[in-house]
Amino acid sequence: MKVSELARAAEVTAETVRHYTREGLLTPHRHPDNGYQLYDQQDLSRLRFIQRARTLGFSVREIGEILEHADHGDSPCPMVRDMLAARLPEVHAKIAELEELAARMQQALDTWADMPDGTPDGHSLCRLIESFPPPQDVARGRCHE
């Protein structure tokens, strides 16, 4: 299969195939006459594996490590479990951080609902943002004062 054929079979873009090839996750063979990169069913299976791994949050580097283990006949499953177990607390922390941000944004919108718009006058750029508590007050949870 050529790049475009593999891409179509895996329902990705040709650039995605090229990217994973550049990263070393896919290793096509060169056609001896025209130099085209040719992929086979094993590459299609690998590409589908890469897509599944990406949906679980694995980075290209991590997928490379997983594939390397598998290519050497070693089970990558223990490493995969360890990677996800290590990553999950980070994801929960990021979710909490985003929820806090969403709450601050909602509070700002609620506070600003009846405030008039202002024109920059050399002392003020945007009264809405300037009326919001400074970052240290937000970090200390004093947004409600």
N, C-alpha and C positions, 0 to 999 in steps of 0.2 A: 504494500500500500504506500502511496505517496502521502506527504504531509496532509494535503487536503482530504484525502480519503480516510485517513486515520481520524482526523478531526471530525469529519462528518459521522463516522461510525461511533465515536465517543460523545458526540453532541457538544463539542467544544470548538473554539476557534483554532485556525491554523497557527496563529500566534501563540496560543497556549501550548500547542504541541512543540513549536520551536523553542519556547521558553524552557519547557521541561527537558528538551534535548540539550540546550545550552547548559542547563544545570546538571546534566549527567544522569538524570533520572530515566531517560529513554536513550537507548543506544541503537540507532538504526544502522543498517548496512548501506554501503554506497553501491549504486548500480555501476558496474565496471565500464559501461559505454558512455553514459551521460553524467555520471556523478550525482544523480538524484539520491536523496536519502530515502531508503525504503524501510518500511515498518512491517511487522508481521503480527499474527494473532497474539503472540506473547506480549508485544508492545501494547496492543489494545487492552489486554488484561491488566498490564502494569498501569496504563493510563487510567483505567477505571479504578484501580486500587488507589492511585494518587488522588483522584477526585474524592473518593470516600474518606481518605485520610485527611484531606483538606477540610471536609465538612465537620470533622472532629477537632479542628483547630491545630493540627500539626503543621509546622512550618516546612518549607521546602528542604531545609537543612535536616530537620528531624526525619522527614520521609526518606531522604537519602541514607540516613543511618539505618533506618528500618529495612530498606531495600538491600543495603549492603549486608546486613545480618542474614537476610533471607537468601541472598545470592551466594553466601558462603555455607549455606545449609544449616545455619543456626536459627532457632526459633526466635523471632523478634518479640514474641508476645509478652514475656516478662518485662522487657524494656518499654513496650507500649503501655502496659499497665502503670509502670513507674512514672512514665512521662505524663500520662493523664492525671494520675494521683497528685503529682507535683503541681500541675497546671491548674487543677480545679480550684484550689483556694485563691489563686490569683484572679481567676475569672469571677468568683464570688465577690472578691474585694472590688474589682472593676465595676461589677453590677451595682454594688452599694454606693460606690463613688458616683456613678451615673444617676442613680436614684436621688442622691443628695443634690446633684447638679439640676436635675429636673425639678426638684422641690424649690431650689433657689430661683430658677427661671420662672416657675409658676408664681412664686411670691412676688417677684419683680413685676410680672404682668399684672397681678392683682393690685399691687401698690400703684402702678403707673396708670391704671385704668382711667382715673379722673384727673390726672395731671396734664397740664397744657404742654404742648411742644414749645421748645425755646429755640432761639436763634443764637448761634455762637457769637459772643460779644467780646472776646478777648479774655474774659474771666471764666467763661463757661463754654464747654464744647457741646455737651448733651446733658441737660438737667436730669434726665431719667437715670442714666448710669451714675452720674455724680451724686444723686440722692440715695443710691444704694449703699449699704454699709461697706466700709473698706474690707479688704480680704482678711485681715487679722480678726475683725469682728465676726465675719462669716465663719471663719475657721473655729472660733470659740463658741459658735452657736448663738451669737447675739444679734441675729438678723431681726428679731422681733421687737427690738427696743424702739 
